[in-house]
Amino acid sequence: MTPAAKLYNWGVITKTLESIGIPVEEDVKNLIISGDLQVVSELLKQIMNAENKLISLTRANKKQKEEQSKVLTKRNRQWSSRSR
């Protein structure tokens, strides 16, 4: 792969990463393109951490919605029993 192709590809990748909250500085991108595996490893760790945070938030939101649903169901039952 040519250096120009690598530069283009990493430009696309960094835009995508930035859109999900993972900024990649130009010097980091250049180090990755030049083959610095330590920098690649650090970027992968950032991606994994971001994914883990997203998974945690998703689970927390799901649990919160389940709790809210239970409360609403209980309230609806109470209202139904009062109207009888």
Number of C-alpha atoms within 10 A of each C-alpha: 5 7 10 10 11 16 16 12 12 17 15 11 14 18 14 13 14 12 10 12 11 15 15 16 10 11 9 15 21 15 14 19 19 12 11 13 12 11 16 16 12 11 18 12 12 14 16 12 12 15 13 12 12 12 12 12 12 12 12 12 12 12 12 12 12 12 12 12 12 12 12 12 12 12 12 12 11 11 11 10 9 8 6 5
